[in-house]
Amino acid sequence: MQTIVVKSLNHYFGKDILRKQVLSNINLEIKRGEIAVIIGQSGSGKTTLLSLIGALRSVQQGSLKIFGQEQHNASEEQMISLRRQIGYIFQSYNLLRFMTARQNVQMSVELKENISANNALLMSENILKAVGLEQHINYYPHQLSGGQKQRVAIARALVNNPKLLLADEPTAALDSKTGREVINVIQHLARNKGCTVVLVTHNHRILDIADRIFNIEDGCLQERVFV
């Protein structure tokens, strides 16, 4: 089963004479359970593509289907519904400073319907333990290292067992050792939960986790083929 199917996708920024094409004729299919890594330099279009896959931007031209749902001309309600099925890991963590690690994760659980407060608390604590933060559950972001903050972000992304996990430069702000630890956590938990992973990066040292690798340059995407 295909989680992502993209055909002839184009995307532009700006209007009229300032209009610039940032994605050009993207074609992409990713199966359920695959880990796909998209590599490219800053400005190559990889984050724009990830935001379209994650229903954070509207599709302008072409076809983009997630879980079989067409996103071209999708309503805001449909996009919101899709976002609830996706886990997001961002480079900048996006943790709320006035909440503990558990509270940051639990807030994500409480957005789902029919989850009791007690179950939300237990789910949050269990996923934080799974990413190795059992001793830091009640720490605030300013009390955590960069790697620990990213682990909280991973826990928040995975706590609701998403069908699709999107990671945007998850190691960019980390040293090589901490970055490897974070990538191993993503790989291990994603494999165990059977979700599809799309990770964009310019870090070539983490390509070993990928089932498939794509290069993106000047808005054009091409899969690496290994013989």
C-alpha positions in Angstrom: 0.0 0.0 0.0 1.3 3.5 -0.9 1.3 6.0 1.9 2.4 8.9 -0.5 1.7 9.3 -4.2 2.9 12.5 -5.9 2.5 13.1 -9.6 3.6 16.2 -11.7 3.7 18.4 -8.6 4.8 22.0 -9.1 4.9 24.8 -6.5 5.7 28.5 -6.8 6.4 31.4 -4.4 5.5 35.0 -5.2 3.3 36.4 -7.9 3.6 38.0 -11.4 7.2 39.0 -12.2 8.3 37.9 -8.7 7.0 34.4 -9.2 9.6 31.7 -8.6 9.2 28.0 -9.2 10.5 26.1 -6.1 9.3 22.5 -7.0 9.4 21.2 -10.6 7.5 18.2 -11.8 7.9 16.1 -8.6 7.0 12.4 -8.9 7.2 10.3 -5.8 5.7 7.1 -4.3 6.5 5.9 -0.8 5.1 2.7 0.6 3.8 2.0 4.0 6.6 1.3 6.5 9.4 2.7 4.3 12.0 5.2 5.6 12.7 7.7 2.8 15.4 10.3 3.2 15.5 13.4 1.0 18.8 15.2 0.8 19.5 18.6 -0.5 21.2 21.9 0.3 19.4 24.9 1.8 17.0 26.4 -0.7 16.7 23.2 -2.8 13.0 22.8 -2.1 13.1 19.9 0.4 11.3 21.7 3.3 8.7 23.0 0.9 8.0 19.4 -0.4 7.8 18.2 3.2 5.3 20.9 4.1 3.1 19.9 1.2 3.2 16.2 2.1 2.3 17.2 5.7 -0.7 19.3 4.6 0.9 22.5 6.0 0.6 24.1 2.5 -2.0 23.8 -0.2 -1.2 22.0 -3.4 -1.0 24.4 -6.4 -0.4 22.2 -9.4 -0.4 18.4 -9.8 -1.6 15.5 -7.6 -0.6 14.7 -4.1 -2.3 11.8 -2.3 -1.7 10.9 1.3 -3.4 7.7 2.5 -5.3 7.8 -0.8 -6.7 11.2 -0.1 -6.2 13.8 -2.8 -4.8 17.1 -1.4 -5.2 19.2 -4.6 -8.2 21.4 -3.9 -8.6 19.9 -0.4 -10.6 22.0 2.1 -9.1 23.4 5.3 -11.2 20.8 7.2 -9.8 18.0 5.2 -6.2 19.3 5.7 -6.7 19.6 9.4 -8.1 16.0 9.6 -5.0 14.8 7.7 -2.6 16.6 10.0 -4.0 14.7 12.9 -2.8 11.5 11.4 0.8 12.8 10.9 3.7 13.2 13.3 6.0 16.2 12.8 9.6 16.7 14.0 11.0 20.1 13.4 14.6 21.4 13.5 13.7 24.0 16.1 11.9 21.6 18.6 8.9 24.0 19.0 8.5 23.1 22.7 6.5 25.4 25.0 8.9 26.8 27.5 6.4 27.0 30.4 5.5 23.3 30.1 7.5 20.3 31.3 8.6 17.5 28.9 5.5 15.5 29.8 3.1 18.4 29.4 4.5 19.2 26.0 3.9 15.6 24.9 0.6 15.3 26.7 -0.8 18.4 25.0 -0.5 16.5 21.7 -2.4 13.5 23.1 -5.2 15.7 24.4 -6.0 17.0 20.9 -7.4 13.6 20.1 -10.9 12.7 21.0 -12.0 10.2 23.6 -8.7 10.1 25.5 -9.1 10.5 29.2 -6.7 12.8 31.2 -5.2 9.8 33.0 -4.6 7.9 29.7 -3.0 11.0 28.2 -0.7 11.2 31.1 0.3 7.5 31.0 0.8 7.6 27.2 3.0 10.7 27.5 5.2 9.2 30.3 5.5 5.9 28.4 6.7 7.4 25.2 9.2 9.6 27.0 10.6 6.5 28.7 10.8 4.9 25.3 13.1 7.7 24.1 15.3 7.5 27.2 13.9 10.4 29.1 12.4 8.6 32.1 14.6 10.7 34.4 13.6 14.0 32.8 9.8 13.7 32.5 9.2 16.7 34.7 12.0 18.9 33.4 11.3 22.2 31.6 12.9 22.8 28.1 15.6 25.2 29.6 16.8 22.3 31.8 17.3 20.0 28.9 20.2 19.6 26.4 19.6 20.0 22.6 19.5 16.2 22.2 17.0 15.8 25.1 14.8 18.6 23.6 14.8 16.7 20.3 13.9 13.5 22.0 10.9 15.3 23.6 9.9 16.5 20.1 10.2 12.9 18.8 8.1 11.6 21.7 5.5 14.2 20.9 5.5 13.2 17.2 5.1 9.5 18.0 2.8 9.5 21.0 -0.4 9.2 18.9 1.0 6.3 16.8 0.9 8.3 13.5 0.7 6.5 10.2 3.3 9.0 8.8 6.2 10.7 10.5 7.8 13.8 8.9 11.2 15.0 10.1 12.7 18.3 8.9 16.4 18.5 9.6 16.1 16.8 13.0 19.9 16.7 13.5 20.8 20.2 12.2 21.2 21.8 15.6 23.0 18.8 17.2 26.5 17.5 17.4 27.3 14.3 15.5 27.0 11.9 18.5 23.7 13.4 19.8 22.4 13.5 16.2 23.1 9.8 15.7 21.3 9.0 19.0 18.3 11.0 17.8 18.3 9.3 14.4 18.5 5.8 16.0 15.5 6.7 18.2 13.5 7.7 15.2 14.4 4.6 13.3 13.8 2.2 16.2 10.4 3.7 17.3 9.2 4.1 13.7 10.1 0.5 12.9 8.3 -0.8 16.0 5.2 1.3 15.3 5.2 0.5 11.6 4.8 4.0 10.3 6.2 5.6 7.1 9.0 8.0 7.7 10.1 10.9 5.4 13.1 12.7 6.6 14.8 15.7 4.9 18.4 16.6 5.6 21.7 17.8 4.3 23.5 15.4 6.7 25.0 12.5 4.7 26.1 10.7 7.8 22.5 9.5 8.6 21.7 7.9 5.2 22.2 4.4 6.5 18.8 4.3 8.1 17.1 4.9 4.7 15.2 2.3 2.6 15.3 4.8 -0.2 17.3 8.0 -0.8 16.2 10.9 -2.9 18.3 13.9 -4.1 16.6 17.3 -4.5 18.3 20.1 -6.4 16.8 23.3 -7.7 13.3 21.9 -7.0 13.9 18.7 -9.0 13.7 15.3 -7.3 15.6 12.2 -8.3 15.9 8.8 -6.6 19.3 7.4 -6.0 19.6 3.9 -7.6 22.1 1.5 -6.1 23.2 -1.4 -8.3 
